[in-house]
Amino acid sequence: MDIEIIERKENPLLNREEIKFECIYPEEGTPNILDVKHKLVALTDASNDLLVVDSMKPSYGVATAVGVAKIYDSIEKLNEIEPESVILKNEEPEVEEEVEEEVEVEAEEE
């Protein structure tokens, strides 16, 4: 998967930078939001906590997608401005904690 940044613009009113990008994935399925987010974090040198992928729209018949990401100045502004749905789809899964909780529950049941 390759990502090309098409446009970057500052939005000082909302304390963020808005990025329009194109994702090219010729030999694989449409990448998930978190994979794209990690690639954008590496490309922009932004903090993982301050970057959110707002939307990503695949093109019909072509292995490309166009999307919008936002880099905020602070986590407070991000939480204040972004809807809960966008924040949730950009969160890292907490797999290890869930597995530990399941083991503890099974041990208590026995």
SEKOLKOL-364655 format. One line per 2 residues: number of its first residue (from 1); for each residue x, y, z of N, C-alpha, C. Coordinates in nm, 2 decimals, always signed. Layout:
BEGIN
NUM> X,Y,Z,X,Y,Z,X,Y,Z; ...;
***
This chain:
BEGIN
1> +0.08,-0.12,+0.00,+0.00,+0.00,+0.00,+0.09,+0.12,+0.00; +0.06,+0.21,-0.09,+0.13,+0.34,-0.10,+0.03,+0.45,-0.07;
3> +0.08,+0.56,+0.00,-0.01,+0.67,+0.02,+0.06,+0.80,-0.03; -0.01,+0.87,-0.11,+0.04,+1.00,-0.16,-0.05,+1.11,-0.11;
5> +0.02,+1.21,-0.05,-0.05,+1.33,+0.01,-0.08,+1.42,-0.11; -0.21,+1.45,-0.13,-0.25,+1.54,-0.24,-0.25,+1.68,-0.20;
7> -0.30,+1.71,-0.08,-0.31,+1.85,-0.04,-0.30,+1.85,+0.11; -0.23,+1.96,+0.16,-0.22,+1.99,+0.30,-0.26,+2.13,+0.33;
9> -0.35,+2.16,+0.42,-0.38,+2.30,+0.45,-0.40,+2.31,+0.60; -0.36,+2.43,+0.65,-0.37,+2.46,+0.79,-0.51,+2.52,+0.82;
11> -0.57,+2.48,+0.93,-0.70,+2.54,+0.97,-0.68,+2.59,+1.11; -0.63,+2.72,+1.12,-0.60,+2.77,+1.25,-0.72,+2.79,+1.34;
13> -0.84,+2.81,+1.28,-0.96,+2.83,+1.36,-0.99,+2.70,+1.44; -0.97,+2.58,+1.39,-0.99,+2.46,+1.46,-0.87,+2.39,+1.51;
15> -0.75,+2.46,+1.51,-0.63,+2.41,+1.56,-0.59,+2.28,+1.50; -0.59,+2.27,+1.37,-0.56,+2.14,+1.30,-0.50,+2.17,+1.16;
17> -0.44,+2.06,+1.11,-0.40,+2.06,+0.97,-0.48,+1.95,+0.90; -0.54,+1.98,+0.79,-0.62,+1.89,+0.71,-0.54,+1.84,+0.59;
19> -0.55,+1.71,+0.58,-0.47,+1.64,+0.47,-0.57,+1.56,+0.38; -0.55,+1.58,+0.25,-0.62,+1.50,+0.16,-0.52,+1.40,+0.10;
21> -0.55,+1.27,+0.09,-0.46,+1.18,+0.05,-0.52,+1.07,-0.05; -0.43,+1.01,-0.12,-0.47,+0.90,-0.21,-0.40,+0.78,-0.17;
23> -0.47,+0.67,-0.15,-0.42,+0.54,-0.11,-0.42,+0.45,-0.23; -0.31,+0.39,-0.26,-0.30,+0.30,-0.38,-0.26,+0.16,-0.32;
25> -0.35,+0.06,-0.36,-0.33,-0.08,-0.31,-0.35,-0.18,-0.42; -0.26,-0.19,-0.52,-0.28,-0.27,-0.64,-0.30,-0.42,-0.62;
27> -0.24,-0.48,-0.52,-0.24,-0.62,-0.51,-0.30,-0.67,-0.37; -0.39,-0.59,-0.32,-0.45,-0.63,-0.19,-0.59,-0.56,-0.18;
29> -0.66,-0.60,-0.08,-0.80,-0.54,-0.06,-0.79,-0.40,+0.00; -0.90,-0.33,+0.01,-0.90,-0.20,+0.06,-0.84,-0.20,+0.21;
31> -0.74,-0.12,+0.24,-0.68,-0.13,+0.37,-0.78,-0.07,+0.48; -0.76,-0.12,+0.60,-0.85,-0.06,+0.71,-0.79,+0.07,+0.75;
33> -0.88,+0.14,+0.83,-0.85,+0.28,+0.87,-0.72,+0.28,+0.95; -0.70,+0.19,+1.04,-0.58,+0.19,+1.13,-0.45,+0.17,+1.05;
35> -0.45,+0.09,+0.95,-0.33,+0.07,+0.86,-0.30,+0.20,+0.79; -0.40,+0.27,+0.74,-0.38,+0.40,+0.67,-0.33,+0.50,+0.77;
37> -0.39,+0.50,+0.89,-0.35,+0.60,+1.00,-0.20,+0.58,+1.03; -0.15,+0.46,+1.05,-0.01,+0.43,+1.08,+0.08,+0.48,+0.97;
39> +0.04,+0.46,+0.85,+0.12,+0.50,+0.74,+0.13,+0.66,+0.73; +0.01,+0.72,+0.76,+0.01,+0.87,+0.76,+0.09,+0.93,+0.87;
41> +0.09,+0.86,+0.99,+0.17,+0.91,+1.10,+0.32,+0.90,+1.06; +0.36,+0.80,+1.00,+0.50,+0.79,+0.95,+0.53,+0.89,+0.85;
43> +0.44,+0.92,+0.76,+0.47,+1.02,+0.65,+0.47,+1.16,+0.70; +0.39,+1.19,+0.80,+0.38,+1.33,+0.85,+0.45,+1.36,+0.97;
45> +0.51,+1.26,+1.04,+0.58,+1.27,+1.17,+0.49,+1.33,+1.27; +0.36,+1.29,+1.26,+0.26,+1.34,+1.36,+0.25,+1.24,+1.48;
47> +0.19,+1.28,+1.58,+0.17,+1.19,+1.70,+0.05,+1.10,+1.66; +0.06,+0.97,+1.70,-0.05,+0.87,+1.67,-0.18,+0.92,+1.74;
49> -0.17,+0.98,+1.85,-0.29,+1.03,+1.93,-0.36,+1.15,+1.87; -0.28,+1.23,+1.79,-0.34,+1.35,+1.74,-0.38,+1.34,+1.59;
51> -0.36,+1.23,+1.52,-0.40,+1.22,+1.39,-0.52,+1.13,+1.38; -0.63,+1.17,+1.31,-0.74,+1.09,+1.28,-0.77,+1.08,+1.13;
53> -0.81,+0.96,+1.09,-0.85,+0.95,+0.95,-1.00,+0.97,+0.95; -1.05,+1.08,+0.89,-1.19,+1.11,+0.90,-1.27,+1.02,+0.80;
55> -1.22,+1.01,+0.68,-1.30,+0.93,+0.58,-1.20,+0.88,+0.48; -1.25,+0.77,+0.41,-1.17,+0.71,+0.30,-1.27,+0.65,+0.21;
57> -1.27,+0.69,+0.08,-1.37,+0.64,-0.01,-1.29,+0.57,-0.13; -1.32,+0.44,-0.14,-1.25,+0.36,-0.25,-1.32,+0.40,-0.38;
59> -1.24,+0.39,-0.49,-1.28,+0.42,-0.62,-1.33,+0.29,-0.68; -1.44,+0.29,-0.76,-1.50,+0.17,-0.82,-1.41,+0.12,-0.93;
61> -1.37,+0.00,-0.93,-1.30,-0.07,-1.04,-1.15,-0.04,-1.04; -1.10,+0.04,-0.95,-0.96,+0.08,-0.94,-0.91,+0.05,-0.80;
63> -0.79,+0.01,-0.78,-0.74,-0.02,-0.64,-0.68,+0.11,-0.58; -0.77,+0.21,-0.57,-0.73,+0.34,-0.51,-0.84,+0.39,-0.42;
65> -0.81,+0.47,-0.32,-0.91,+0.53,-0.24,-0.86,+0.67,-0.21; -0.95,+0.77,-0.20,-0.92,+0.90,-0.16,-0.97,+0.93,-0.02;
67> -0.90,+0.99,+0.06,-0.94,+1.01,+0.20,-0.90,+1.15,+0.26; -0.95,+1.17,+0.38,-0.92,+1.30,+0.45,-0.87,+1.26,+0.59;
69> -0.76,+1.32,+0.63,-0.71,+1.30,+0.77,-0.69,+1.44,+0.83; -0.69,+1.44,+0.96,-0.67,+1.57,+1.04,-0.57,+1.54,+1.15;
71> -0.48,+1.64,+1.16,-0.38,+1.64,+1.27,-0.41,+1.76,+1.36; -0.44,+1.73,+1.48,-0.48,+1.83,+1.58,-0.36,+1.88,+1.66;
73> -0.37,+2.00,+1.72,-0.26,+2.05,+1.80,-0.26,+1.99,+1.94; -0.38,+1.95,+1.99,-0.39,+1.89,+2.12,-0.50,+1.78,+2.12;
75> -0.49,+1.69,+2.21,-0.59,+1.59,+2.23,-0.72,+1.65,+2.28; -0.72,+1.76,+2.35,-0.84,+1.82,+2.40,-0.92,+1.87,+2.28;
77> -0.85,+1.94,+2.19,-0.92,+1.99,+2.07,-0.98,+1.88,+1.99; -0.91,+1.77,+1.97,-0.95,+1.66,+1.90,-1.08,+1.60,+1.96;
79> -1.08,+1.58,+2.09,-1.20,+1.53,+2.16,-1.32,+1.63,+2.15; -1.29,+1.75,+2.15,-1.39,+1.86,+2.15,-1.46,+1.87,+2.01;
81> -1.38,+1.85,+1.90,-1.43,+1.88,+1.77,-1.48,+1.75,+1.70; -1.41,+1.65,+1.71,-1.44,+1.53,+1.63,-1.56,+1.45,+1.69;
83> -1.65,+1.40,+1.60,-1.76,+1.32,+1.65,-1.70,+1.18,+1.71; -1.78,+1.13,+1.80,-1.74,+1.01,+1.87,-1.72,+0.89,+1.77;
85> -1.79,+0.88,+1.67,-1.77,+0.78,+1.57,-1.63,+0.78,+1.50; -1.59,+0.90,+1.47,-1.45,+0.91,+1.41,-1.34,+0.88,+1.51;
87> -1.36,+0.92,+1.64,-1.26,+0.89,+1.74,-1.26,+0.74,+1.76; -1.37,+0.67,+1.77,-1.38,+0.53,+1.79,-1.31,+0.45,+1.68;
89> -1.33,+0.48,+1.55,-1.28,+0.41,+1.45,-1.13,+0.43,+1.43; -1.07,+0.53,+1.50,-0.93,+0.55,+1.50,-0.86,+0.50,+1.62;
91> -0.93,+0.44,+1.71,-0.87,+0.39,+1.84,-0.80,+0.26,+1.81; -0.69,+0.23,+1.88,-0.62,+0.11,+1.87,-0.69,+0.00,+1.95;
93> -0.70,-0.12,+1.89,-0.77,-0.23,+1.97,-0.69,-0.27,+2.09; -0.76,-0.30,+2.20,-0.69,-0.34,+2.32,-0.70,-0.49,+2.34;
95> -0.63,-0.57,+2.25,-0.64,-0.71,+2.25,-0.59,-0.78,+2.37; -0.47,-0.74,+2.42,-0.41,-0.80,+2.53,-0.49,-0.80,+2.66;
97> -0.55,-0.68,+2.68,-0.63,-0.67,+2.81,-0.76,-0.75,+2.80; -0.82,-0.76,+2.68,-0.94,-0.84,+2.67,-0.91,-0.99,+2.69;
99> -0.79,-1.04,+2.64,-0.75,-1.18,+2.66,-0.73,-1.20,+2.81; -0.66,-1.11,+2.88,-0.63,-1.13,+3.02,-0.76,-1.13,+3.10;
101> -0.86,-1.05,+3.07,-0.99,-1.04,+3.14,-1.06,-1.18,+3.12; -1.06,-1.23,+3.00,-1.13,-1.36,+2.97,-1.07,-1.47,+3.05;
103> -0.93,-1.47,+3.06,-0.87,-1.57,+3.14,-0.91,-1.56,+3.29; -0.91,-1.44,+3.34,-0.95,-1.42,+3.48,-1.10,-1.46,+3.50;
105> -1.18,-1.44,+3.41,-1.33,-1.47,+3.43,-1.34,-1.63,+3.43; -1.27,-1.69,+3.34,-1.27,-1.84,+3.33,-1.22,-1.90,+3.46;
107> -1.11,-1.84,+3.52,-1.05,-1.89,+3.64,-1.15,-1.88,+3.75; -1.23,-1.77,+3.76,-1.32,-1.74,+3.86,-1.44,-1.84,+3.85;
109> -1.48,-1.88,+3.73,-1.59,-1.97,+3.71,-1.56,-2.11,+3.75; -1.43,-2.15,+3.75,-1.39,-2.29,+3.79,-1.39,-2.30,+3.93;
***
